[in-house]
Amino acid sequence: MSAESTVSTTRVTLKRSLRYWDLVLYGIILIQPTAPMPSFGVIYNEAHGHVVTAILCALVAMLFTSVSYGRMARTYPQGGSAFLYVSRELHPSLGYLTGWCMAMDYILNPLICTIWSSKAAENFVPGVPYFIWAIFFAALFTFLNLNGVETSARINALMAAALCVVILIVVVAIMRYLLHLPHQPTGFYTLPFYDRQTFTTSALFRGTSIAVLTYIGFDGISTLTDEARNPQQSIPRAIVSTCLITGLLASIEVYLAQLVWPRGAAFPDVDTAYVHISGRAGGPIVFAIVNGALLLATIGSGTASQLGAARLLLAMGQDGAIPSRFFGVVHPKNRIPRNNVLLIGAICLAGALVLSYQLGAELLNFGALLAFMGVNISSAVLGWRQGRGSQWFPILLAILGFVVCLFIWMNLSRPALIAGSAWAMAGVAFWFLYGRRARVQA
């Protein structure tokens, strides 16, 4: 009896098997190695051609923030959420607002995937109107999730490997294209970093506010704390390394693309600009390979992000933050939050017909940058609480991360700032009208 009792009361824990490079690979898969390609054209237009510089500027903000995420993950190993960090170190109400803005990010991710997939499909079948493709992809994402279709970690890893092969094909095609160009004037190879004729700081930081999208997802590494070997060291290092690798890889991708496209020339379609650049460098075959690979990757991302958004709303509903009768229900047959999946599918369809890819991306960055600012301030407060003056360097890094993220956030477009602020204010109103009362009754 005593042996059986011991076995039955032993708590089962997750296996600590993930090494440092396992965590880095997971982060790269989350972000996707082709992350800057879908947003290339939008950044190019806003930054007046300085895409690589915008990517590097965004990297600075992400590096400061990744250090803060690493410190917070070390202190709170039971979860990797900006909502948790802000709630514990600042105030539960601020944590709720952070979670509310994160919910907007989760919902917008499948929305912009719907928009981009529709534009990429138009490249293959231009005779079908955009709104038909938008209906198709919004319905596809919803259908897959309603039937419980989830991508496994192995499939995600294979997709990331396939995308790396696509990147290699693009790099080889561009290098061959550049080798066959006639002699170029002095400074041709530095123009992607700085073009005196088009450079303005305001345009650069407008582009940087969109380039942040390239790094979205690195914070997901902190959710693996319970499965990592020596998490106090490996998690912070992996988060920082993932940002660095992503930034360097993205810089190479966009730098080469800028050398191919003639300065000042308009793109056939700004949302799929990188696909057209690939076609210019490698011809119709490379165009089809890149367009097809990015389309498949975006379909996978859109499906997964829609289910992730549905699960987030489920958690908020079960926690009483939003009406549980609708959001907190799990379908008894498929074991999925069916109401939430259908709602997000409807939002994706409506948004894809009304919003542009650029505005959707900026709104996503609105919430992400607010969450990053919250994590940086939480890290600074944690450092002060633990060691005051002795923790001056981590506190300084966290403050710098907050300032840089705030500056980038302020450079979002006016429509994005207005719409994002309206969402945040709606969250505040909802908290006072419903959330607080629900928690008191609970």
N, C-alpha and C positions, 0 to 999 in steps of 0.2 A: 504493500500500500504506500509506503513512504517513497519508494522509487517512482511509482506511478504519479504520486502527488508532485514529486520534484519535476518530472517531465512535463506535467500538465501546467505547472505554474511558471515554467521557464519562458521568459519573454523572447519571442523570435525577433531578431533584428536583421537589418539589411547587411549583406556581405560587403566588407570593405575590400574591394578588388580593383578599383579603378586607379591606375597610376597617372602620373602627371601628364604624359602625352595622350593617354586615353581621354582625359578631361579637355585637353586642347583640341583634339580631333572632334569631340562632341560639340564644342563651341563653334568650330568652323562649320560643322554640318548644320547647326542651328542657324547661323548667319547666312550660309551658302557662299561658296567661293566666287560665284558670279554676281554677288550682291550689288555692285555699282552699275551693272549693265542696264537693268530696267529704267533706272532714274537718270541715266547719263544725259539724255537729251534735255531734260528739264534743268538739270544742274548747269549744263553747257549754256543754255539760253540766259539763265539768271545770273551766272557768274561771268558772262561775256567771254566764254571760251576757257576760263581758268578752272577746269574741273579738277585736275590733279592737285592744284593748290587748295581748293575747297575741301577735297578729301583729306589732305594733310592737316588742314586747320581743324576739321572735325575730329581727327585722330587725337589732337592735343586735348580736347575736351574729354574724349572717351578714355584717354589714359588716366587723367586725374580721377575721373569717375570710377574707373575700374579698380584703382587703388582703394577708393572708399568702399566699393562693393566687397572687395577682398577682406578689408578690416571688419566690416559688418558681418560677413559670413563666418569669420573666425569667432566672433562674439556670440552670434545667434546661429549655431549650426543646425538647428531644427527646421530652418526654412530659409529660402532665398528670395524674399519678396520685399520690394520697396515699401509696400504697405506695412509689413511687419516692422521693418527698421524704423520708419517714421513714427509708427504708433508707440513703440517701446521707448524711443529716445526723445521724441518731441511731445506728441499728444495724440490720443486716440482719434480725435476729430480730424486732425491733420492727416493721420493715417487713412481715415475713411476717404478724405478728399483725394489723397494719392491713389487709393484703390479705385475711386470713381473715374479718375483720369486714365488709369491703366485700363479700365473697362472700355473706354473709348478707343484706346489703341488696339485692343483685342478685336473689337468690332470692325475697325477700319482696315485691319490687315486683310481679311478676306474680301473687303470691298475693293481695295486697290488691286488685289489679285484678279478680281472679276474684270475690272477695267483693262488691265494689261493683257490678260488672256484674250479678251475680245479683240483688242488691237492687233495682237500677234496672229490670231486666227484670220483676221482680215487680210494679212499679208499673204496667206495661203489661198484664201477664197475671197477676193475683193468684191465679188458680185453680191455677196450677202451683206445686208445692212448691219451697222454696228449694233443697233438695239436688239436684233435677233440673236447675235452672239452673246450680248449681255444677258438676255433671258436664258440662253442655253447654259452658260457657265454658272450663273447664280443657281439655276435648277440642278445642275450637275453636282456642285458642291453640297447642296442640301440633300439631294438623293443619296449620295454616297454616305453622308453622315447619318441620315435616317435609317440606313441599312447597316449601320455599325461597321463600315469599312474604314480600317485604320492602317496607316503605313507602319511597318515594323522598323526597328532600329537598323536591321540589316538592309532593308530597302532604302532607307535614308542614306546609309553609308555608300551603297552602290550608286545612288543618284549623285551624291557628292563626288564620287570618283569619276562618274561619267561627265560631270560638269568640269572637272579638272582636265579631262581629255579635250573637251570643247575649248577650254581656255588655251590649251596647248595648240590646238588647230588654228585658233584665231591669231595667236602670237606668231606662229610660223607663216601664216598667210600675210600678216602685216609686215613681217620682216622681209619677205620676198617682194612685196609691193614697194617697200621703201628702197630696197636695193636696186630696183629698176627705175626709180625716179631720176630725172635729170639733176644736175648739180644744183643744190639749194643754197640760198643766200646765207650769210653768216647770221647765226642766232636762230635758225630754223628749229633746231632741236631743243631750244630753251623757251620757245614761245608758249608751250603748254603751261609752263610755270609762271611766266610773266610776259605779257604783250603790252607794251607801252601805249599802243594805239587804243586799246579797249579796256585797260585795267582801271577799275575804281574800287575803293575799299568797300563802298556800300554794296556794289554788285557782288563782290567776293563773299561778303558775309551773308548776303541773301542766298547765294549758292551753297554756302556752308550750312545754313539752316536746313537745307534739303539733303545735303550730303550726309547728315547724321543718320539718315535712313540706312546707309551702308552698314552701320555697326549694330543696328537694333537686333537684340537677341543674345549678346555676349553675357548678360547677367544671368541667363539660364544655367550657366555652369554652377552657380551657387546653390542650385536645388539638389546637386549631387553630393552634398557634404557628407551625408550618412553612408555613402557608398565609396568614398575616396580613401585611399591610404594616406595617412598623415595629412588630414584635411587642413589643419592649421597652416601648413606651408604650401601644399599642392594647390588648394583652391585659389588663394590670392594670386599665386604665380601663374596659374593657368588662365585666369581672367585677364590679367595684363598681357600675357603672351598672345592670347587669342585676338585681342585688340590690335596688337602690333602686327601680327601676321596678316590679319584682315586688311589693315591700313596699307601695308607694303604691297600685297597682292592687288588690291584695288587700284593703288597708284600706278602700278605697271599696266594694268588693263586699260585705264582711262588715258594714260600718257600716250600709249601707242595708238589708241583710237583718235586722239586729237591730231596726231601727225598725219593721219590718213585723210581726214575730212578737210576740204578747202576752207580757209579762214573766211568767216562771214557768210558762207553758203547755208541756205535753209535746208532743214531735213524734210524728207517726204512725209514723215510722221514723227513728231518730237518724242512721243512715248516709246516708240520702238527704234529710236535713232541708232542704237548700238548695232542692231540687226542690219540696218542699211549700211553702216560703216563696214561691217564684216563682209557684206556682199560686194562693196566697192573694192575691198582688198583681195578677196578670194573668189569672187564670182558667184554665180547662182547656187552652186553646191554648198559653199560655206554659208551663204545666206540661209539656205534651207536647214542646214545642220544647226546653226545658232538659233534661228527662230524656233525650230522644233524642240530643241533641248530646253531653251528658256520657257517655252510654253508648257512642256511637261513638268518642269520644276515649279512653275507658278501654279499649275493645277494642284500639285501635291501640297504646296505651301498654303494655297487657298483653302483646300479641304481640311488640312490639319488646323489651321488658324481659326476656321469657323467652329470646329469642335472645341478648340481651346477656349474660344469666347463663350460658347454655350456652357462649358463647365465652370468658367469663372462666374457667370450669371447664376448658375445653379448654387455655387458656394455662397454667393452673396444673398440669394434667396433663402437658403437654409439657415444662414446666419441672422436673418431678419433685417438686413440692410435694405432689401427691396421686397415687394410683395411675394410671400412664399407660395401662395396658392397657384400662382402662374409660373414663377421662376424657379421655385424649389421643388418641382415635381419631376420624378424620373418615370419614364414610360415602363410599365411592368413587363412588357414582352421583350423589347430591344435593350432595356437597361440604359437608355440614353435620355438626356434632357430634351425631349422632343419639342416642347413649346419653345425653348430657347433656340434650337436649331432652325425651326420654321421662322421665328421672328428675325433672326440674323440673316437668313436667306432673303426675306422680304426687304430688309434694310439694304443688303448688298445690291439687290436689283434696283431699288429706287435710287440709291446713291450712285450706281454706275450710269444711270440715265440722266442724272442731274449734275454730279460733280465731275471735275477733271481729275486725271491721275495726280497732277501737281497739287491741287488743293487737298485731295485725300491724303497724300504723303505728308504735306505740311501739318495737317490736323493730327496725324499719327505722331509726328515729331513734337507737336505741342504737348501732348500728354507724356511722351517719353522724356522730354527735357525737364518737365516739371517733376517727374519721378526721380530723375538724376539729380536735380537740385535738392530734393528732399533727402536723398541718400547722402549727398555730400555734407549737408548741414548736420544730419544725424551722426555722420562719422566725426565731424568736428566736435559736436557735443559729447560724443562718447570719449574722444581723446581728452577733452577738458575734464570730464568727470573722472576718468581713470587716473590721469597723471598731471593735470593742469600744465604747468610750465615745462615739465619733463617731456611732454608729448607735443612740443611745439612744431616739429617738422611734419608729422601726419596731419596735425590741425591745419597747418599752412597749405598742404596739398589739397585738403578737403575744401578749404575756403577758396583756393584758386579754381578748383573744379566747379564750385558753385558759381563763381563770378563768370567763368568762361561759358558755362551752360546758360546762365542768365542772359549774357550778351548775345549768344546765338539765338536764344528763344525770342529776344526782342527784335531780331531781324527777320522773323517769320513775316509773311505777307499780312496786310491788314485784314483781309477776309478770314485768314486762318486764326489770327489773334481774336477777332470778334466771335467767330463760331466756337472756337475752343473755350473762350471765356464764358460764353453763354452756356456751354455744356457744364463747365465747372460751377457756375452759379446755380444751374438747375440741380446739380448734386448737393450743393449747400442747402437749397430750399427743400429738397427731398429729405435730407437728413433731419432738418428741424420739423418737418411736417409728418414724417413717417418713421425714419430710422430710429430716432431717439425714443419715440413712443413704443415702438416694437421691442426695443431692448429693455425698457422699463417693465413692460408687460411680461417679457420672458423671465 
